[in-house]
Amino acid sequence: MRVGIIVIGNEVLSGKVTDINSTWLMREFHELGVHVHRVSIIPDEIPEIVEEVRKFSQAYDVVFTTGGVGPTHDDVTFAAVAQAFGRDLERSPKLEAIIREQIPSDGSSGYLRMANLPTGTDLIFSPGLPFPVTKVANVYVMPGEPTVMRKKFMAIKETFRQPPFFHKSIYLRVDEGQIADPLDVLQFRFSAVEIGSYPVYDNPDYKVQVTFRSKSQKAVQEASDAFVAEFPAEALWKTE
C-alpha cells in the first residue's frame, strides 16, 4: 500500500502553525505496516490543491489531506477536491442534518457550508464520531485540527493494516564516514532492507545509529548480523 499525505494551509507555510498532523499520521501508518511515500505542504489555493490531489491520487493507493474543511472563506479543500475529480459540489442531506443537530440554529449558517461535498463522497460513520469521515475516490479529506483529525483516523485505521515492519538498531562508537563503504555493499546485497545511518554529535556513548527495516524479519537479522561482523567488538555500543 502506497500512501501520500497533503497538508493544506497558509498558516502552516507561514510558520504560524506547526504541522503535527503529518508526523502523527506517519507514525500511525508505520505501526500499521504501511509506508508513507510522500508528504506535501501547500497553500489554501484551489489551483494548487487541485493539481496536488490529482497527482497524488494517481500516484498512491491512499491519499490523506488535512486542513481547509471548516466554515470560513479560506476553507476550500472540498471545492478543490471536487474539481480534481471533475465533480460538482452538492449539499449532503445527511451531513446537513448532523450539522443542524450538533450546532444551534443561530450559529449553523456558516457551518452548513461544510455539508457541500463533491458528488459521490463516501460518508464513513463510526460510534463516538459526531461527524463522519469523508472520502472521495481514494482521497480521505480530513480536518486540520489535530484532535478531531486523530479521532477520525482512529475510527478507520484498521482499514489500512498490513503485515508489520521489523526493525533493528545498532549504535556504534565510530564516525559515520567509517561505515559508508560497508553500508554501500550491504544495501546492494540486502535490497529488501531499508538501511539508514544517523550521526549523533552530543552523546558520549555512541557516534552513529544504523537502522534496519523490512517486512522480512529474517532479512533484517541477516543484514544486521553482516553489518556487525564488519567491526571489532569495541566499536559497538549496543543493539536493540
C-alpha positions in Angstrom: 0.0 0.0 0.0 1.4 3.4 -1.1 0.2 6.4 0.9 0.6 10.1 0.3 -0.3 13.0 2.7 -1.2 16.5 1.6 -1.1 19.2 4.3 -3.2 22.2 3.3 -2.9 25.6 5.0 -1.3 29.0 4.6 -0.8 29.1 8.4 1.5 26.1 8.1 3.6 27.6 5.3 3.9 30.9 7.1 5.1 29.1 10.3 2.1 30.5 12.4 1.0 26.9 13.0 3.3 23.9 13.3 2.2 20.8 11.3 1.9 17.9 13.7 -0.7 16.0 11.7 1.6 14.5 9.0 4.2 13.4 11.6 1.4 11.7 13.7 -0.1 10.1 10.6 3.4 8.8 9.5 3.9 7.2 12.9 0.4 5.6 12.8 0.9 4.2 9.3 4.3 2.8 10.3 2.7 1.0 13.2 0.1 -0.3 10.7 2.9 -1.7 8.5 2.3 1.0 5.8 5.0 3.2 4.3 4.2 6.8 3.6 5.9 7.7 0.4 5.5 11.5 0.3 4.2 14.5 2.3 3.4 17.8 0.6 2.5 21.1 2.2 0.6 23.5 0.1 -1.4 26.8 0.5 -5.2 27.3 0.6 -5.4 27.9 -3.1 -7.7 25.9 -5.2 -5.5 25.5 -8.3 -2.6 24.2 -6.2 -4.9 21.8 -4.3 -6.5 20.5 -7.5 -3.1 19.8 -9.0 -1.7 18.1 -5.9 -4.8 16.0 -5.3 -4.8 14.8 -8.9 -1.1 13.9 -8.8 -1.3 12.1 -5.5 -4.5 10.2 -6.3 -2.9 8.8 -9.4 0.5 8.0 -7.8 -0.7 6.5 -4.5 -3.2 3.9 -3.3 -4.4 6.1 -0.5 -4.2 9.8 0.0 -4.9 11.9 3.1 -5.5 15.6 3.1 -5.6 17.6 6.3 -6.9 21.2 6.6 -9.3 23.5 4.8 -12.6 21.9 5.6 -14.1 24.5 8.0 -16.8 27.1 7.5 -14.8 30.1 6.5 -13.7 31.7 3.2 -10.3 30.0 3.2 -11.7 26.5 3.7 -11.6 25.5 0.0 -10.5 21.9 0.2 -13.8 20.2 -0.7 -14.3 22.6 -3.7 -10.8 21.8 -4.9 -11.2 18.0 -4.5 -14.4 18.2 -6.5 -12.5 20.0 -9.3 -9.7 17.5 -9.1 -12.1 14.6 -9.9 -14.3 16.6 -12.3 -17.3 16.5 -9.9 -19.8 19.1 -8.7 -20.4 20.2 -5.2 -23.7 19.2 -3.8 -25.4 19.5 -0.4 -25.4 16.3 1.6 -28.7 15.9 3.4 -27.2 13.5 5.9 -24.4 15.8 6.8 -26.7 18.9 6.8 -28.9 17.1 9.3 -26.0 16.2 11.5 -24.7 19.8 11.5 -28.2 21.2 12.3 -28.4 18.7 15.2 -24.9 19.4 16.6 -24.9 23.2 16.2 -27.5 25.7 17.5 -29.6 27.2 14.7 -28.3 30.7 15.3 -24.8 29.7 14.5 -25.3 27.0 11.9 -25.4 29.0 8.7 -21.7 29.2 8.2 -21.2 25.6 9.3 -23.7 24.4 6.7 -21.2 25.1 4.0 -19.4 22.1 5.4 -22.3 20.0 4.1 -21.4 20.9 0.5 -19.4 17.9 -0.7 -18.1 16.6 -4.0 -20.8 14.4 -5.7 -20.3 10.7 -4.8 -18.5 11.4 -1.5 -18.5 8.5 0.9 -19.6 9.2 4.4 -18.0 6.8 6.9 -19.8 6.7 10.2 -18.4 5.3 13.4 -19.6 5.2 17.0 -18.4 8.1 19.0 -17.8 10.4 16.0 -20.2 13.3 15.8 -19.2 13.9 12.1 -18.4 11.2 9.6 -15.1 10.6 7.8 -15.3 11.9 4.2 -13.7 10.0 1.3 -13.7 11.0 -2.4 -12.4 8.2 -4.6 -9.1 7.2 -2.8 -8.7 10.6 -1.0 -9.6 10.9 2.6 -10.4 14.6 3.4 -9.6 15.2 7.0 -9.8 18.3 9.2 -6.7 20.2 10.1 -7.5 20.5 13.9 -5.3 17.7 15.3 -7.7 16.4 18.0 -10.5 15.9 15.6 -8.3 14.6 12.8 -6.9 11.9 15.2 -10.3 10.8 16.3 -11.4 10.3 12.8 -8.3 8.4 11.8 -8.5 6.1 14.8 -12.1 5.2 13.7 -10.8 3.9 10.3 -7.2 2.9 11.0 -7.7 -0.8 10.9 -8.8 -0.5 7.3 -5.1 0.0 6.4 -3.4 -2.6 8.5 -0.7 -4.6 6.6 2.0 -7.1 7.6 4.3 -5.4 10.1 7.7 -3.9 9.7 10.6 -5.5 11.6 13.4 -3.3 13.0 16.8 -3.4 14.4 19.1 -0.5 15.5 22.8 -0.7 16.0 24.8 2.0 17.9 28.5 2.4 17.1 31.4 4.4 18.6 32.9 5.0 15.1 32.3 8.0 12.8 29.7 7.8 10.1 32.4 8.1 7.4 33.9 4.8 8.6 30.8 2.9 7.9 29.9 4.3 4.5 31.7 1.7 2.4 30.3 -1.3 4.3 26.8 0.1 4.1 27.1 0.5 0.3 27.9 -3.1 -0.1 25.3 -4.2 2.4 22.4 -2.2 0.8 23.2 -3.7 -2.5 23.3 -7.2 -1.0 20.1 -6.8 1.0 17.9 -4.7 -1.3 14.7 -5.7 0.6 16.0 -4.0 3.7 15.8 -0.2 4.2 19.1 0.8 5.9 19.5 4.2 7.5 22.5 5.9 9.1 22.1 8.8 11.6 25.1 10.6 13.1 24.9 11.8 16.7 27.1 14.7 17.9 26.1 15.2 21.5 26.1 11.7 23.0 29.3 10.4 24.8 28.3 6.7 24.3 28.0 6.4 20.5 28.5 8.4 17.3 26.1 6.9 14.9 22.9 4.9 14.8 22.3 2.4 12.0 18.7 1.2 11.5 17.4 -1.8 9.5 13.8 -2.1 8.5 12.0 -4.7 6.3 8.8 -6.7 6.1 11.1 -9.7 6.4 12.4 -10.4 9.9 14.9 -12.8 8.5 16.3 -10.2 6.1 16.7 -7.7 9.0 18.5 -10.2 11.1 20.8 -11.3 8.3 21.6 -7.8 7.2 22.3 -6.5 10.8 24.5 -9.6 11.5 26.5 -9.0 8.4 27.0 -5.3 9.3 28.1 -6.1 12.9 30.6 -8.6 11.6 32.4 -5.7 9.8 33.5 -4.1 13.1 35.5 -5.1 16.2 33.6 -5.6 19.4 34.8 -2.3 20.9 33.3 -0.3 18.0 29.8 -1.5 19.0 27.9 0.2 21.9 24.6 -1.7 21.8 21.9 -3.2 19.6 18.1 -3.1 20.0 
